[in-house]
């Protein structure tokens, strides 16, 4: 009898942990989708709502000389979204979300369309933390290529 109770308790705890991870994953992905919807609709307020106040971009700059890691604030990018008039459309696909409690990372290949044409593509790595009120993006790192980009919209 004690073994049955212990097995039942373990099963309930395991299901609860799995359910919580699924909720964490869904919530993190919803915040990322909100960011890209805000980009497509030129709604900078929608985008800003999912960013932590000190969020940043991280990139490897290999344009001049040896590769160097660079960081940039997201404020200018968010302001530019508001002026883009809906000409920016970043499509993510084959998305992977890893979440545990108040931390998540979203890994997603992307293709960026500018005025309906492919501009570039790469991989997004989006680090997120849950602040009690919702998921907040703390950093986006990405790669960029201008050739051999997939066309998930089939344009």
C-alpha positions as CSV (number, residue, x, y, z in Angstrom):
1,X,0.0,0.0,0.0
2,X,2.8,2.5,0.9
3,X,4.5,1.7,-2.4
4,X,1.3,2.5,-4.3
5,X,0.9,5.8,-2.5
6,X,4.5,6.7,-3.2
7,X,4.1,5.8,-6.9
8,X,0.9,7.8,-7.2
9,X,2.5,10.8,-5.5
10,X,5.5,10.6,-7.8
11,X,3.2,10.3,-10.9
12,X,1.3,13.4,-9.8
13,X,4.5,15.4,-9.2
14,X,5.9,14.3,-12.6
15,X,2.7,15.3,-14.4
16,X,2.7,18.6,-12.6
17,X,6.3,19.3,-13.6
18,X,5.6,18.4,-17.2
19,X,2.5,20.5,-17.3
20,X,4.4,23.5,-15.8
21,X,7.2,23.1,-18.5
22,X,4.5,23.0,-21.2
23,X,3.0,26.2,-19.8
24,X,6.4,27.8,-19.6
25,X,7.2,26.8,-23.2
26,X,3.8,28.1,-24.5
27,X,4.1,31.4,-22.7
28,X,7.7,32.1,-23.9
29,X,6.7,31.3,-27.5
30,X,3.6,33.5,-27.3
31,X,5.8,36.4,-26.2
32,X,8.1,35.8,-29.2
33,X,5.2,35.6,-31.5
34,X,3.9,38.9,-30.1
35,X,7.3,40.5,-30.9
36,X,7.1,39.4,-34.6
37,X,3.5,40.3,-35.0
38,X,4.3,43.8,-33.7
39,X,7.1,43.9,-36.2
40,X,4.8,42.9,-39.1
41,X,2.2,45.5,-38.0
42,X,4.7,48.3,-37.2
43,X,3.4,48.4,-33.6
44,X,6.4,49.3,-31.6
45,X,4.4,49.4,-28.3
46,X,3.5,45.7,-28.9
47,X,7.1,44.9,-29.4
48,X,8.4,46.9,-26.4
49,X,5.9,45.2,-24.1
50,X,7.9,41.9,-24.3
51,X,11.4,43.3,-23.7
52,X,13.1,43.8,-20.4
53,X,14.2,47.3,-19.9
54,X,18.0,46.6,-20.4
55,X,17.5,44.1,-23.2
56,X,20.2,44.0,-25.9
57,X,21.2,42.5,-29.2
58,X,24.4,40.4,-29.4
59,X,26.1,39.8,-32.7
60,X,29.4,38.7,-34.2
61,X,30.8,41.5,-36.3
62,X,33.1,40.0,-38.9
63,X,32.8,42.8,-41.5
64,X,36.2,44.4,-40.9
65,X,39.1,42.3,-39.5
66,X,38.8,39.5,-37.0
67,X,35.4,38.5,-35.7
68,X,34.3,40.5,-32.6
69,X,31.3,40.3,-30.4
70,X,29.3,43.4,-30.3
71,X,26.3,44.4,-28.2
72,X,23.6,46.9,-29.0
73,X,20.5,48.3,-27.2
74,X,17.1,47.4,-28.7
75,X,15.7,50.9,-28.3
76,X,16.7,52.1,-31.8
77,X,15.4,48.9,-33.4
78,X,12.0,49.2,-31.6
79,X,11.7,52.8,-32.7
80,X,12.5,51.8,-36.3
81,X,9.7,49.2,-36.2
82,X,7.2,52.0,-35.6
83,X,8.5,53.8,-38.7
84,X,8.6,50.7,-40.9
85,X,5.0,51.0,-42.1
86,X,4.6,47.2,-41.9
87,X,7.4,46.6,-44.5
88,X,9.3,44.2,-42.1
89,X,8.2,40.6,-41.9
90,X,10.3,38.2,-40.1
91,X,9.1,34.6,-40.4
92,X,10.4,32.0,-37.9
93,X,10.1,28.2,-38.4
94,X,11.3,24.9,-36.9
95,X,11.2,26.7,-33.5
96,X,12.6,25.0,-30.4
97,X,11.8,26.3,-27.0
98,X,13.6,25.2,-23.8
99,X,12.0,26.4,-20.6
100,X,12.5,25.8,-16.9
101,X,10.6,27.8,-14.4
102,X,11.4,31.5,-15.0
103,X,14.0,31.0,-17.7
104,X,13.6,30.1,-21.4
105,X,15.4,30.2,-24.7
106,X,13.8,30.2,-28.1
107,X,16.0,28.9,-31.0
108,X,14.5,29.6,-34.4
109,X,15.7,29.8,-38.0
110,X,14.2,32.9,-39.7
111,X,13.8,34.6,-43.0
112,X,13.4,38.4,-43.0
113,X,11.3,39.9,-45.8
114,X,11.6,43.6,-46.6
115,X,8.7,45.0,-48.7
116,X,7.7,41.5,-49.6
117,X,11.1,40.3,-50.8
118,X,13.7,38.2,-48.9
119,X,16.3,40.4,-47.4
120,X,18.3,38.0,-45.3
121,X,18.0,34.9,-43.1
122,X,19.7,33.1,-40.2
123,X,19.1,31.8,-36.7
124,X,17.6,33.7,-33.7
125,X,18.6,32.7,-30.2
126,X,16.2,34.6,-27.9
127,X,16.9,34.6,-24.1
128,X,13.9,35.2,-21.9
129,X,13.1,35.5,-18.2
130,X,9.7,35.5,-16.5
131,X,9.3,38.5,-14.2
132,X,6.1,37.4,-12.4
133,X,4.0,39.4,-14.8
134,X,5.1,37.8,-18.1
135,X,8.0,36.6,-20.3
136,X,10.5,39.3,-21.1
137,X,13.2,39.1,-23.8
138,X,16.6,39.9,-22.3
139,X,18.8,39.3,-25.3
140,X,18.5,38.4,-29.0
141,X,21.5,36.9,-30.7
142,X,21.3,36.1,-34.4
143,X,23.3,35.1,-37.4
144,X,22.7,36.7,-40.8
145,X,23.2,35.5,-44.4
146,X,22.0,37.1,-47.6
147,X,22.2,34.0,-49.8
148,X,20.4,30.6,-50.0
149,X,17.6,31.8,-47.7
150,X,14.6,29.6,-47.3
151,X,11.3,31.1,-48.4
152,X,8.7,29.9,-45.8
153,X,6.0,32.2,-47.3
154,X,6.6,30.7,-50.8
155,X,6.8,34.1,-52.5
